[in-house]
Amino acid sequence: MHKFLIALAIPACLLAQDDMARARRISAEAIGIDSHIDTIQRVLIGHADLGQRTSTGHVDLPRLREGGMHAPFFALWVPVYYQGAEAVRRTLELRDAMQNVLNTFPDQIELATNASAIERVVKSHKIAAFLALEGGHQIDDDLAVLRMYYRMGIRAMTLTHFRNNNWADSSTDTPQHNGLTDFGKDVVREMNRLGMLVDVSHVSDKTFYDAIAVSSKPVILSHSSCRAISDIPRNVSDDMLRALAKNGGVIGINFGEGFINEKDAAALRASISQLSQMPNLTGKALDDYAAKDFAAEFDTPHIKVFATIEDVVAHIDHAVKIAGIDHVGIGSDFDGIQGPPNGLEDISKMPSLVAALLKHGYSEVDIKKILGGNTLRVIRAVTGS
């Protein structure tokens, strides 16, 4: 009897190995777009060397290649306590840190500003860096600043972050503008004209619907998940998913523990209810404050979470069911979350998600859409090439 059980176990083991081999092949063949990683803050603040595979953080160039994520959106995230000209200064520092990565590893990574460039760079076996802003406060209420960011190769912007700005309401603040102000609508129109992706993660529900109503092009939810499964304000409702699909946009599923597992969501809701401090600092003093803030949140061991890779699949399943297979992608929020799900501890583990999707009956064609094909379609529609 014992020998019989061993004989049964061997084929199951081989089958699992075959699934992973197939998953790695699919990952290698896919365009591999993650529409939100926060890795550049690790470069600016922590002086991380992205050329080396390390045990810290969630992303570096070797792990991007290993995970098959060939074209990540590098978010130039500026905390909301950087206001006005200080927010612009910090954005420039992040863009400079990104440029240092591009200059240091020209044989491994290259800036890409449209879909054709992404395809070209990926075909050359390099990482295609697509740049995004994470928070409309970074333009300092000035469309000229937005245009200058565009000239620097930035091609997406999240309209708000943790707090409201002067022209749009955030999902994690008390509504102040009833969505987008008239100037906020002008921002969306200018982004459409320039060819920048309008990102409606982080925004209030009313801001979301206002942006979709104003935008003449598809929008993205770069790093959000499904409220029906994990009820936090940063996730989106089924009605919002339907509106996104009608707009032609795409949602990048966020891997953050509270975003995908209700057992982890209580802690996230508690942290959201305590809005970050707004220190009255400038220059180096503000940067020092930000460095301490960063260390307190991210320079800690991985926290234990309930979330698993199956939770990610559940959110993908739900989004596909409501919005359709053509409107779902990946927006991990790696290097911006404290507790990635068990089984997806960093970006190198993405083939494990592919294997899980195969197990759930997804076809290779549909998996490649989720892994980047859908997001590439939106990039092409917005940038024009």
Summary of the structure (lengths in Angstrom):
residues: 385
radius of gyration: 20.1
end to end distance: 62.7
largest distance: 75.9
contacts: 1422
relative contact order: 0.15
helix: 52%
strand: 12%
